[in-house]
Amino acid sequence: MRTGEQPLSSDVVNYAPFTLLPSAVPRALFEQAYAVQQDFNLLVDAISQNKEFLEQTLASTIKVDDFTARLFRIYMQVLEEGLAQTVFLGINRSDYMFDCGLDGTAALKQIEINTIAASFGGLTSRTADVHRLVLKVLGKSKEASQLLPNNPAKGLALGIAKAWELYSSQSAVVMFLVEEIQRNIFDQRCVENELWNRNIRVIRRRFRDVFEKGSLDGSRRLYIDNQEVAVVYYREGYVPQTYDQQNWEARLLLERSRAVKCPDIATQLAGTKKVQQELSRPGTLEKLLPGRPEAVARLRATFAGLYSLDEGEEGDKIAATAIADPERFVLKPQREGGGNNLYGEELREVLQKIKDSPERTSYILMDKIKPQPALNYLLRAHSPLQVSECISELGIFGVYVRQGQEMVLNEAAGHLLRTKATQHADGGVAAGVAVLDTPYLV
């Protein structure tokens, strides 16, 4: 990874942080996470096509959360104009922890689903090889042979390549929409290289490049620097700080275009915390996935307790419960990127402050998942090596491609295990808290 001191230079880099040893993961829960991923792909896709559901679900949120409101306005504007896009590509990552019950048994519980810029599919494709080597050096060749192969970079590229193919223009390019400061560039390069290996041309551009050089022709084909863009793969655009007025205009231009957006703005909205909370209400999954009772059961089995803070008796009651017992809950804003959730005393203070304000509707509450800690060494550049009490989070990458109403591709594309010391409540690898890991199934 590029360093925090020189984030724009590839001359000075550090190794991505990782665990010294692979972490034990219950085989049954790992297989359950894989088995439900195609259902989550179908669910996200169904939500993205359901205007009434998104309108109703986000109605309270867009009154108090300007970022979600601006995304929603673009969504409505594009729908009113009529969609030019006919091929839809979803790359998501569903994240879980293993909740330890009072009797000691573990259960798979979903933290969230990321529908935009789900990262580390590239670097985690290399992590299992590192752990195989470590185990062999330790004389554990048998254990090394039991680590599963894992190549999300290839799986993600497969989805992008399929969308590019269905766009039906051999000369068109795939555009990675990237940050101004690209510390995690090598993770993206892994996916990019897979596309080059398929003879698909890739360009990297920022929102400001789209604003300055992007245009649509009469058929709403997207051009940048005189190159037609078949697929826009967002690795940026999920936090408010990204957007000034020019970048909002660039986003609108992209959304109006015929290019395949990954994700389109409806799919980004489908990944909001408010939607996650609404999905846990009785009957909601059945409406979104009619005639699929087995899928509904698989999905619901992974849900933790989720609670609305909308104004009214229900919201008042759960807010009071959380203020009285904050250790039971996590307070989640409508934000992606890690490091945003609130716990313990901080949760109590914030909720106490906003409990009588409409602002509370921009958050949801979730039951706090309590995994069983284990010991491991976390390796980070320039950090002392010491044994830490750790917890892990398992992510499953999903990829789907829909053309019109036909689902052309729907697959689980690999996994990501991230591990952090128990003293850190929140934050991922990019935030400097978690490290890359490999599951050792038990």
Secondary structure, 3 states (H helix, E strand, C coil): CECCCCCCCCCCECCCCEECCCEEECHHHHHHHHHCHHHHHHHHHHHHCCHHHHHHHHCCHHHHCHHHHHHHHHHHHHHHHCCCCCEEEEEEEEEEEEEECCCCCEEEEEEEEECCCCCCCCCHHHHHHHHHHHHHHCCCHHHHHCCCCCCHHHHHHHHHHHHHHHHCCCCCEEEEECCCCCCCHHHHHHHHHHHHHCCCCEEEECHHHHHHHEEECCCCCEEECCEEEEEEEECCCCCHHHCCHHHHHHHHHHHHCCCEEECCHHHHHHCCHHHHHHHCCCCHHHHHCCCCHHHHHHHHCCCCCEEECCCCHHHHHHHHHHHHCHHHEEEEECCCCCCCCECHHHHHHHHHHHCCCHHHHHEEEEECCCCCCEEEEEECCCCCCCEEEEEEEEEEEEEEEEECCEEEEEEEEEEEEEEEECCCCCCCCCCCCCEEECEEEC
